[in-house]
Amino acid sequence: MKQLSFFSLSLLFVFSQTVLSQQLSQIEQQIVARVSANNSEAIDYLERVVNINSGTLNLKGVKEVGDEFSKAFESIGLEPSWIEMPEEMNRAGHLFARTPKVASPRGKKLLLIGHLDTVFEENSPFQTFQKINDSIAHAPGGNDMKGGNVIILYALKALSEQGLLKNTQLIVAFTGDEESSGKPLSVSRKDLIDAAKESDIALGFETSTGFNYATVARRGASGWEVETTGVRAHSSGVFSERTGAGAIFEMGRILHDFYQEVKGPDLLTFNPGMIVGGTFTSIDTKSGQATAFGKSNVVAQTATVKGGLRFISEAQKDSARAKMRAIVQRNLPQTTASVRFTDSYPAMPPTPQNQALLKQLNQVSLDLGQGEVLAYDPGKRGAADTSFVAPYVACLDGLGTMGSGAHTPQETVNLKTIEALTKRTAILIYRLLNQ
């Protein structure tokens, strides 16, 4: 292949910049320039907040990270506030920051969502930010999701420096317990939901799945538990009219019927994650550890299964639960069974409003020369805080940093992509605030 001369490459670069400048307004070009000017500072800031341990149960650490962001938001004209959680919930609280209230804000009312906590508690050996090279850094919680928080901060900083946040309504919500939500959810997510009710659009900055994807849908998460009982007797009497099948056979029937009759709908999954059975059993709900006593020549008296359910809509969840209840009720001889469900994260369905937001992000990306952005497969994403606000506003998520190994001691953040992703965020916010 013939190589291009330096002069040809220079012309190509000038041409590409000219095309880009034709696609961005003059104000947008100034926003992009401010993001570039602040990028080195943004990476230094990321290192500082990563080096503060903020495992969900390290309440002091979560609050300390919140204080850092609080000062930063205040410096660009936002009004921060710390929302305490009740002491019995054992959660630090949440940081909210908003533009000053005005009677008639222009454009769309925005809610930007992040979280302060990480999965790495104080006893984790993985504690500090360490650059591997000029592109990649090992960073506990740097990708999930302090990097996303930094993108929010420095996108808003670029807009603030141009005076572009005046007369707008914009709320930043950084929860302090996303990795392990405080219970009850009606308390721990009340302020987030209230913020959504006074907004038009929510943008979530959980880990990005690449320049070419964003999240328009997330599956909800729910727990389920089945308990069965049988007649304790010598195993020689199993299947008899008096003894029946026993608790473990009944549990096996239920799980088999779940697999055969509930499995099937797209994006619906349910997983039995733990099973225990025998004559006597016990489960420690805090640690997840279980004990059982039984003998091979004794018909099992009790059995328990704990599992999870993932769904793309409330209707899909309700349908699956109805089928599971019906299966549990048709018992084998001399057995009983019950099922109970616990709610965790609601679903974030792929609504037309979410698709329209994706279209706007796609146009921003194209105008920046960053390529097309498509909807990411919701079956490959976990639940997140955007799911709680999805019933009230249009949502887009997955706008945070890129990296790998989230939730593991090998977690990395890609430093080279932060500038480009911050530019994309800043221009998207600017256009929504002026829509």
Stockholm file with secondary structure:
# STOCKHOLM 1.0

chainA/1-435         MKQLSFFSLSLLFVFSQTVLSQQLSQIEQQIVARVSANNSEAIDYLERVVNINSGTLNLKGVKEVGDEFSKAFESIGLEPSWIEMPEEMNRAGHLFARTPKVASPRGKKLLLIGHLDTVFEENSPFQTFQKINDSIAHAPGGNDMKGGNVIILYALKALSEQGLLKNTQLIVAFTGDEESSGKPLSVSRKDLIDAAKESDIALGFETSTGFNYATVARRGASGWEVETTGVRAHSSGVFSERTGAGAIFEMGRILHDFYQEVKGPDLLTFNPGMIVGGTFTSIDTKSGQATAFGKSNVVAQTATVKGGLRFISEAQKDSARAKMRAIVQRNLPQTTASVRFTDSYPAMPPTPQNQALLKQLNQVSLDLGQGEVLAYDPGKRGAADTSFVAPYVACLDGLGTMGSGAHTPQETVNLKTIEALTKRTAILIYRLLNQ
#=GR chainA/1-435 SS CCCCCHHHHHHHHHHHHHHHHHHSCHHHHHHHHHHHHHHHHHHHHHHHHHTSCCBTTCHHHHHHHHHHHHHHHHHTTCEEEEECCCGGGCCCCEEEEECCCCSSCCSCCEEEEEECCBSCCTTCSCCCCEESSSSEEECTTIIIIIHHHHHHHHHHHHHHHTTTTTTCCEEEEEESCSSSCCSSHHHHTHHHHHHHHTCSEEEECSCCCCTTEEBSCBCEEEEEEEEEECCCCBGGGTTSTTTCSCHHHHHHHHHHHHHHHTCCSTTCEEEEEEEEEESEEEECTTTCCEEEECCTTBCCCEEEEEEEEEESSHHHHHHHHHHHHHHHHSCCTTCEEEEEEEEEECCBCCCHHHHHHHHHHHHHHHHTTCCCCEECCGGGCCCCTHHHHTTTSEEEBCCSCCEECTTSTTCEEEGGGHHHHHHHHHHHHHHHHTC
#=GC SS_cons         CCCCCHHHHHHHHHHHHHHHHHHSCHHHHHHHHHHHHHHHHHHHHHHHHHTSCCBTTCHHHHHHHHHHHHHHHHHTTCEEEEECCCGGGCCCCEEEEECCCCSSCCSCCEEEEEECCBSCCTTCSCCCCEESSSSEEECTTIIIIIHHHHHHHHHHHHHHHTTTTTTCCEEEEEESCSSSCCSSHHHHTHHHHHHHHTCSEEEECSCCCCTTEEBSCBCEEEEEEEEEECCCCBGGGTTSTTTCSCHHHHHHHHHHHHHHHTCCSTTCEEEEEEEEEESEEEECTTTCCEEEECCTTBCCCEEEEEEEEEESSHHHHHHHHHHHHHHHHSCCTTCEEEEEEEEEECCBCCCHHHHHHHHHHHHHHHHTTCCCCEECCGGGCCCCTHHHHTTTSEEEBCCSCCEECTTSTTCEEEGGGHHHHHHHHHHHHHHHHTC
//
